[in-house]
Amino acid sequence: MTLVFHNSSHAVWNALQDAIRSAGFVLADVRTLDKRQGSFNQVLADGSVRQDLILSAQKPRRRRVDRVCLPADAEEDVWTFVEAHLARLPVEVIAERQSFLLFDRMVAFHVRRGLPVPLSAPMFYAGLRRRYAERDRMFFLPRQLAAYDAKRRNRRRR
């Protein structure tokens, strides 16, 4: 089964995961789909999601759906994931550092592992702005900021 979908509500993602599991499917892969042209809501509404996720699921031959124990602090694990993701990205202008793509990656991370999505998009975006530095609509770890600012100054001089 392949489902193309997105929503900014963590409750909707959790219900979708429950429905997939209840139907006997297990998620095999989660990717993003950039349709290149946003809907009316995507273009005008602040905080709306920008890309859909492609969920690929399959029914195992034997009835086997793994149960995952919830982490003790699921919301804090979101920020551990974001920090690790930002650390892997090059310190330059890159779309992956934008809030909506970071939200997509966080949702995909949780859905892929069968974990409940702990934050909706507005909650996630507010947390991003509280925890990380924003430059040019991209987010950086504090230790990456000086390098990005230096690159930005060099670009302006050219």
Rosetta constraint file for C-alpha pairs under 8 A:
AtomPair CA 1 CA 56 HARMONIC 5.79 0.50
AtomPair CA 1 CA 57 HARMONIC 5.10 0.50
AtomPair CA 1 CA 58 HARMONIC 6.00 0.50
AtomPair CA 2 CA 54 HARMONIC 6.78 0.50
AtomPair CA 2 CA 55 HARMONIC 5.57 0.50
AtomPair CA 2 CA 56 HARMONIC 4.50 0.50
AtomPair CA 2 CA 57 HARMONIC 6.27 0.50
AtomPair CA 3 CA 54 HARMONIC 5.72 0.50
AtomPair CA 3 CA 55 HARMONIC 5.09 0.50
AtomPair CA 3 CA 56 HARMONIC 6.53 0.50
AtomPair CA 4 CA 52 HARMONIC 6.21 0.50
AtomPair CA 4 CA 53 HARMONIC 5.66 0.50
AtomPair CA 4 CA 54 HARMONIC 4.54 0.50
AtomPair CA 4 CA 55 HARMONIC 6.31 0.50
AtomPair CA 5 CA 52 HARMONIC 5.20 0.50
AtomPair CA 5 CA 53 HARMONIC 5.45 0.50
AtomPair CA 5 CA 54 HARMONIC 6.62 0.50
AtomPair CA 5 CA 55 HARMONIC 7.82 0.50
AtomPair CA 6 CA 49 HARMONIC 7.15 0.50
AtomPair CA 6 CA 51 HARMONIC 7.21 0.50
AtomPair CA 6 CA 52 HARMONIC 4.85 0.50
AtomPair CA 6 CA 53 HARMONIC 5.88 0.50
AtomPair CA 7 CA 12 HARMONIC 6.95 0.50
AtomPair CA 7 CA 13 HARMONIC 7.23 0.50
AtomPair CA 7 CA 49 HARMONIC 6.78 0.50
AtomPair CA 8 CA 48 HARMONIC 6.66 0.50
AtomPair CA 8 CA 49 HARMONIC 6.16 0.50
AtomPair CA 8 CA 120 HARMONIC 5.42 0.50
AtomPair CA 8 CA 121 HARMONIC 4.69 0.50
AtomPair CA 8 CA 122 HARMONIC 7.50 0.50
AtomPair CA 9 CA 13 HARMONIC 6.70 0.50
AtomPair CA 9 CA 119 HARMONIC 7.42 0.50
AtomPair CA 9 CA 120 HARMONIC 4.36 0.50
AtomPair CA 9 CA 121 HARMONIC 6.33 0.50
AtomPair CA 10 CA 14 HARMONIC 6.18 0.50
AtomPair CA 10 CA 116 HARMONIC 7.74 0.50
AtomPair CA 10 CA 117 HARMONIC 5.16 0.50
AtomPair CA 10 CA 118 HARMONIC 6.06 0.50
AtomPair CA 10 CA 119 HARMONIC 5.33 0.50
AtomPair CA 10 CA 120 HARMONIC 4.44 0.50
AtomPair CA 10 CA 121 HARMONIC 7.60 0.50
AtomPair CA 11 CA 15 HARMONIC 6.17 0.50
AtomPair CA 11 CA 117 HARMONIC 7.45 0.50
AtomPair CA 11 CA 120 HARMONIC 7.55 0.50
AtomPair CA 12 CA 16 HARMONIC 6.10 0.50
AtomPair CA 13 CA 17 HARMONIC 6.22 0.50
AtomPair CA 13 CA 111 HARMONIC 7.86 0.50
AtomPair CA 13 CA 116 HARMONIC 7.41 0.50
AtomPair CA 13 CA 117 HARMONIC 6.37 0.50
AtomPair CA 14 CA 18 HARMONIC 6.25 0.50
AtomPair CA 14 CA 116 HARMONIC 5.15 0.50
AtomPair CA 14 CA 117 HARMONIC 6.05 0.50
AtomPair CA 15 CA 19 HARMONIC 6.17 0.50
AtomPair CA 16 CA 20 HARMONIC 6.21 0.50
AtomPair CA 17 CA 21 HARMONIC 6.19 0.50
AtomPair CA 17 CA 111 HARMONIC 7.02 0.50
AtomPair CA 17 CA 114 HARMONIC 6.94 0.50
AtomPair CA 17 CA 116 HARMONIC 7.69 0.50
AtomPair CA 18 CA 22 HARMONIC 5.93 0.50
AtomPair CA 19 CA 23 HARMONIC 6.13 0.50
AtomPair CA 20 CA 24 HARMONIC 6.66 0.50
AtomPair CA 20 CA 25 HARMONIC 5.47 0.50
AtomPair CA 20 CA 26 HARMONIC 7.08 0.50
AtomPair CA 21 CA 25 HARMONIC 5.28 0.50
AtomPair CA 21 CA 26 HARMONIC 6.30 0.50
AtomPair CA 21 CA 65 HARMONIC 7.06 0.50
AtomPair CA 24 CA 59 HARMONIC 5.96 0.50
AtomPair CA 24 CA 60 HARMONIC 7.84 0.50
AtomPair CA 24 CA 63 HARMONIC 7.06 0.50
AtomPair CA 24 CA 65 HARMONIC 7.22 0.50
AtomPair CA 25 CA 57 HARMONIC 5.87 0.50
AtomPair CA 25 CA 58 HARMONIC 5.18 0.50
AtomPair CA 25 CA 59 HARMONIC 4.46 0.50
AtomPair CA 25 CA 60 HARMONIC 7.04 0.50
AtomPair CA 25 CA 65 HARMONIC 7.62 0.50
AtomPair CA 26 CA 57 HARMONIC 5.33 0.50
AtomPair CA 26 CA 58 HARMONIC 5.54 0.50
AtomPair CA 26 CA 59 HARMONIC 6.23 0.50
AtomPair CA 26 CA 60 HARMONIC 7.31 0.50
AtomPair CA 26 CA 65 HARMONIC 6.52 0.50
AtomPair CA 27 CA 55 HARMONIC 6.99 0.50
AtomPair CA 27 CA 56 HARMONIC 5.90 0.50
AtomPair CA 27 CA 57 HARMONIC 4.17 0.50
AtomPair CA 27 CA 58 HARMONIC 6.50 0.50
AtomPair CA 27 CA 111 HARMONIC 7.78 0.50
AtomPair CA 27 CA 112 HARMONIC 6.24 0.50
AtomPair CA 27 CA 114 HARMONIC 7.68 0.50
AtomPair CA 28 CA 55 HARMONIC 7.81 0.50
AtomPair CA 28 CA 56 HARMONIC 5.55 0.50
AtomPair CA 28 CA 57 HARMONIC 5.13 0.50
AtomPair CA 28 CA 58 HARMONIC 6.66 0.50
AtomPair CA 28 CA 112 HARMONIC 7.35 0.50
AtomPair CA 29 CA 54 HARMONIC 7.97 0.50
AtomPair CA 29 CA 55 HARMONIC 6.07 0.50
AtomPair CA 29 CA 56 HARMONIC 5.14 0.50
AtomPair CA 29 CA 57 HARMONIC 7.02 0.50
AtomPair CA 29 CA 112 HARMONIC 6.51 0.50
AtomPair CA 30 CA 53 HARMONIC 6.62 0.50
AtomPair CA 30 CA 54 HARMONIC 5.58 0.50
AtomPair CA 30 CA 55 HARMONIC 4.74 0.50
AtomPair CA 30 CA 56 HARMONIC 6.32 0.50
AtomPair CA 30 CA 108 HARMONIC 5.87 0.50
AtomPair CA 30 CA 111 HARMONIC 7.60 0.50
AtomPair CA 30 CA 112 HARMONIC 6.19 0.50
AtomPair CA 31 CA 53 HARMONIC 5.60 0.50
AtomPair CA 31 CA 54 HARMONIC 5.11 0.50
AtomPair CA 31 CA 55 HARMONIC 6.80 0.50
AtomPair CA 31 CA 108 HARMONIC 7.25 0.50
AtomPair CA 32 CA 51 HARMONIC 6.51 0.50
AtomPair CA 32 CA 52 HARMONIC 5.85 0.50
AtomPair CA 32 CA 53 HARMONIC 4.46 0.50
AtomPair CA 32 CA 54 HARMONIC 5.81 0.50
AtomPair CA 32 CA 104 HARMONIC 7.51 0.50
AtomPair CA 33 CA 51 HARMONIC 5.81 0.50
AtomPair CA 33 CA 52 HARMONIC 5.21 0.50
AtomPair CA 33 CA 53 HARMONIC 5.84 0.50
AtomPair CA 33 CA 54 HARMONIC 6.50 0.50
AtomPair CA 34 CA 50 HARMONIC 7.92 0.50
AtomPair CA 34 CA 51 HARMONIC 5.31 0.50
AtomPair CA 34 CA 52 HARMONIC 6.86 0.50
AtomPair CA 35 CA 51 HARMONIC 7.01 0.50
AtomPair CA 35 CA 52 HARMONIC 7.95 0.50
AtomPair CA 38 CA 42 HARMONIC 5.35 0.50
AtomPair CA 38 CA 43 HARMONIC 5.78 0.50
AtomPair CA 38 CA 50 HARMONIC 6.81 0.50
AtomPair CA 39 CA 43 HARMONIC 6.21 0.50
AtomPair CA 40 CA 44 HARMONIC 6.23 0.50
AtomPair CA 41 CA 45 HARMONIC 5.24 0.50
AtomPair CA 41 CA 48 HARMONIC 7.07 0.50
AtomPair CA 42 CA 46 HARMONIC 7.95 0.50
AtomPair CA 42 CA 48 HARMONIC 5.50 0.50
AtomPair CA 42 CA 49 HARMONIC 6.42 0.50
AtomPair CA 42 CA 50 HARMONIC 5.89 0.50
AtomPair CA 47 CA 100 HARMONIC 7.87 0.50
AtomPair CA 47 CA 121 HARMONIC 6.69 0.50
AtomPair CA 47 CA 122 HARMONIC 6.07 0.50
AtomPair CA 47 CA 125 HARMONIC 7.54 0.50
AtomPair CA 48 CA 100 HARMONIC 7.94 0.50
AtomPair CA 48 CA 121 HARMONIC 7.51 0.50
AtomPair CA 49 CA 100 HARMONIC 5.94 0.50
AtomPair CA 49 CA 121 HARMONIC 7.54 0.50
AtomPair CA 50 CA 100 HARMONIC 6.29 0.50
AtomPair CA 50 CA 101 HARMONIC 7.79 0.50
AtomPair CA 51 CA 100 HARMONIC 7.95 0.50
AtomPair CA 51 CA 101 HARMONIC 7.76 0.50
AtomPair CA 51 CA 104 HARMONIC 7.56 0.50
AtomPair CA 53 CA 104 HARMONIC 7.43 0.50
AtomPair CA 53 CA 108 HARMONIC 7.55 0.50
AtomPair CA 60 CA 64 HARMONIC 6.66 0.50
AtomPair CA 67 CA 114 HARMONIC 7.92 0.50
AtomPair CA 68 CA 113 HARMONIC 7.83 0.50
AtomPair CA 68 CA 114 HARMONIC 6.81 0.50
AtomPair CA 68 CA 115 HARMONIC 6.86 0.50
AtomPair CA 70 CA 74 HARMONIC 7.13 0.50
AtomPair CA 70 CA 115 HARMONIC 6.90 0.50
AtomPair CA 71 CA 77 HARMONIC 7.71 0.50
AtomPair CA 73 CA 77 HARMONIC 6.39 0.50
AtomPair CA 74 CA 78 HARMONIC 6.59 0.50
AtomPair CA 74 CA 118 HARMONIC 6.23 0.50
AtomPair CA 75 CA 79 HARMONIC 7.10 0.50
AtomPair CA 75 CA 118 HARMONIC 5.77 0.50
AtomPair CA 75 CA 119 HARMONIC 7.06 0.50
AtomPair CA 76 CA 80 HARMONIC 6.47 0.50
AtomPair CA 77 CA 81 HARMONIC 6.15 0.50
AtomPair CA 78 CA 82 HARMONIC 6.25 0.50
AtomPair CA 78 CA 106 HARMONIC 6.85 0.50
AtomPair CA 78 CA 118 HARMONIC 7.69 0.50
AtomPair CA 79 CA 83 HARMONIC 5.93 0.50
AtomPair CA 80 CA 84 HARMONIC 6.25 0.50
AtomPair CA 81 CA 85 HARMONIC 6.09 0.50
AtomPair CA 81 CA 106 HARMONIC 7.22 0.50
AtomPair CA 82 CA 86 HARMONIC 6.03 0.50
AtomPair CA 82 CA 102 HARMONIC 7.23 0.50
AtomPair CA 82 CA 106 HARMONIC 7.19 0.50
AtomPair CA 83 CA 87 HARMONIC 6.09 0.50
AtomPair CA 83 CA 141 HARMONIC 7.13 0.50
AtomPair CA 84 CA 88 HARMONIC 6.46 0.50
AtomPair CA 85 CA 89 HARMONIC 6.69 0.50
AtomPair CA 86 CA 97 HARMONIC 7.15 0.50
AtomPair CA 86 CA 139 HARMONIC 7.86 0.50
AtomPair CA 86 CA 140 HARMONIC 6.61 0.50
AtomPair CA 86 CA 141 HARMONIC 6.79 0.50
AtomPair CA 87 CA 141 HARMONIC 7.19 0.50
AtomPair CA 89 CA 96 HARMONIC 7.75 0.50
AtomPair CA 89 CA 97 HARMONIC 7.90 0.50
AtomPair CA 90 CA 94 HARMONIC 7.74 0.50
AtomPair CA 91 CA 140 HARMONIC 7.98 0.50
AtomPair CA 91 CA 144 HARMONIC 6.52 0.50
AtomPair CA 91 CA 147 HARMONIC 7.01 0.50
AtomPair CA 91 CA 148 HARMONIC 5.83 0.50
AtomPair CA 92 CA 148 HARMONIC 6.19 0.50
AtomPair CA 92 CA 151 HARMONIC 7.57 0.50
AtomPair CA 93 CA 138 HARMONIC 7.81 0.50
AtomPair CA 94 CA 98 HARMONIC 7.96 0.50
AtomPair CA 94 CA 138 HARMONIC 7.92 0.50
AtomPair CA 95 CA 101 HARMONIC 7.43 0.50
AtomPair CA 95 CA 138 HARMONIC 7.66 0.50
AtomPair CA 96 CA 101 HARMONIC 5.68 0.50
AtomPair CA 96 CA 102 HARMONIC 6.60 0.50
AtomPair CA 97 CA 101 HARMONIC 6.93 0.50
AtomPair CA 97 CA 102 HARMONIC 6.49 0.50
AtomPair CA 97 CA 138 HARMONIC 4.78 0.50
AtomPair CA 97 CA 139 HARMONIC 5.37 0.50
AtomPair CA 97 CA 140 HARMONIC 7.41 0.50
AtomPair CA 98 CA 102 HARMONIC 6.24 0.50
AtomPair CA 98 CA 137 HARMONIC 6.05 0.50
AtomPair CA 98 CA 138 HARMONIC 4.61 0.50
AtomPair CA 98 CA 139 HARMONIC 6.45 0.50
AtomPair CA 99 CA 103 HARMONIC 6.18 0.50
AtomPair CA 99 CA 125 HARMONIC 6.44 0.50
AtomPair CA 99 CA 128 HARMONIC 7.51 0.50
AtomPair CA 99 CA 137 HARMONIC 7.64 0.50
AtomPair CA 99 CA 138 HARMONIC 6.90 0.50
AtomPair CA 99 CA 139 HARMONIC 7.28 0.50
AtomPair CA 100 CA 104 HARMONIC 6.23 0.50
AtomPair CA 101 CA 105 HARMONIC 6.19 0.50
AtomPair CA 102 CA 106 HARMONIC 6.19 0.50
AtomPair CA 103 CA 107 HARMONIC 6.17 0.50
AtomPair CA 103 CA 121 HARMONIC 6.68 0.50
AtomPair CA 103 CA 124 HARMONIC 6.91 0.50
AtomPair CA 103 CA 125 HARMONIC 7.81 0.50
AtomPair CA 104 CA 108 HARMONIC 6.05 0.50
AtomPair CA 105 CA 109 HARMONIC 5.99 0.50
AtomPair CA 106 CA 110 HARMONIC 6.41 0.50
AtomPair CA 107 CA 111 HARMONIC 6.02 0.50
AtomPair CA 107 CA 117 HARMONIC 6.18 0.50
AtomPair CA 108 CA 112 HARMONIC 5.75 0.50
AtomPair CA 109 CA 113 HARMONIC 6.52 0.50
AtomPair CA 110 CA 114 HARMONIC 6.13 0.50
AtomPair CA 110 CA 115 HARMONIC 4.90 0.50
AtomPair CA 110 CA 116 HARMONIC 6.38 0.50
AtomPair CA 110 CA 117 HARMONIC 5.81 0.50
AtomPair CA 111 CA 115 HARMONIC 5.88 0.50
AtomPair CA 111 CA 116 HARMONIC 7.13 0.50
AtomPair CA 111 CA 117 HARMONIC 7.15 0.50
AtomPair CA 119 CA 123 HARMONIC 5.83 0.50
AtomPair CA 119 CA 124 HARMONIC 5.81 0.50
AtomPair CA 120 CA 124 HARMONIC 6.08 0.50
AtomPair CA 121 CA 125 HARMONIC 6.01 0.50
AtomPair CA 122 CA 126 HARMONIC 6.16 0.50
AtomPair CA 123 CA 127 HARMONIC 6.21 0.50
AtomPair CA 124 CA 128 HARMONIC 6.17 0.50
AtomPair CA 125 CA 129 HARMONIC 6.37 0.50
AtomPair CA 126 CA 130 HARMONIC 6.32 0.50
AtomPair CA 127 CA 131 HARMONIC 6.05 0.50
AtomPair CA 128 CA 132 HARMONIC 5.67 0.50
AtomPair CA 128 CA 139 HARMONIC 7.66 0.50
AtomPair CA 129 CA 133 HARMONIC 6.94 0.50
AtomPair CA 129 CA 134 HARMONIC 7.05 0.50
AtomPair CA 132 CA 139 HARMONIC 6.08 0.50
AtomPair CA 132 CA 140 HARMONIC 5.90 0.50
AtomPair CA 132 CA 141 HARMONIC 5.82 0.50
AtomPair CA 132 CA 142 HARMONIC 6.88 0.50
AtomPair CA 133 CA 139 HARMONIC 5.60 0.50
AtomPair CA 133 CA 140 HARMONIC 5.36 0.50
AtomPair CA 133 CA 141 HARMONIC 6.57 0.50
AtomPair CA 133 CA 142 HARMONIC 6.58 0.50
AtomPair CA 133 CA 145 HARMONIC 7.34 0.50
AtomPair CA 134 CA 138 HARMONIC 5.42 0.50
AtomPair CA 134 CA 139 HARMONIC 4.55 0.50
AtomPair CA 134 CA 140 HARMONIC 6.38 0.50
AtomPair CA 135 CA 139 HARMONIC 6.42 0.50
AtomPair CA 135 CA 140 HARMONIC 7.72 0.50
AtomPair CA 140 CA 144 HARMONIC 5.96 0.50
AtomPair CA 140 CA 145 HARMONIC 6.11 0.50
AtomPair CA 141 CA 145 HARMONIC 6.51 0.50
AtomPair CA 142 CA 146 HARMONIC 7.96 0.50
AtomPair CA 144 CA 148 HARMONIC 6.37 0.50
AtomPair CA 145 CA 149 HARMONIC 6.02 0.50
AtomPair CA 146 CA 150 HARMONIC 6.14 0.50
AtomPair CA 147 CA 151 HARMONIC 6.32 0.50
AtomPair CA 148 CA 152 HARMONIC 6.10 0.50
AtomPair CA 149 CA 153 HARMONIC 6.19 0.50
AtomPair CA 150 CA 154 HARMONIC 6.27 0.50
AtomPair CA 151 CA 155 HARMONIC 6.24 0.50
AtomPair CA 152 CA 156 HARMONIC 6.38 0.50
AtomPair CA 153 CA 157 HARMONIC 6.45 0.50
AtomPair CA 154 CA 158 HARMONIC 6.71 0.50
